[in-house]
């Protein structure tokens, strides 16, 4: 599993102050993608124990509200990402996990991808489409993408986030 960068503080990708990690590898290659440099799965740096410890140090910060997982495409990271997210949930039970994916939650996902998603509190799904992009979209690149909240293992559309003035300033 490779990553491109880790942001210690990020206020753009999820609610609150977040720690964000950008994994490499993506098969979608959306036209006008925000991160085309992350398409190659072999680019970036190897995510090893030293990097994990750095990530956990960032997540330990009292000002950090949680982890945001982006890419590239997180759902192609396999069991390594399942294990990482399980450990994050165990060590930081009061922090939320957000994940962005080009896959659709109601589409064909394999068992490992479903295991990754089960660890997430919020998922933004769908391919980025430039013709549907807009500056007023919260936490989404284009309006076809949907923000889902995990409620006891069931994902429900989180329309309250998009429509809440608290998040639209």
PyMOL commands that set and color helices and strands:
alter all, ss='L'
color gray80, all
select helices_A, chain A and resi 36-38+49-60+74-76+79-91+111-118+130-132+159-163+165-167
alter helices_A, ss='H'
color red, helices_A
select strands_A, chain A and resi 2-10+18-23+45-46+66-71+96-101+122-125+146-151+154-157
alter strands_A, ss='S'
color yellow, strands_A
deselect
rebuild
show_as cartoon
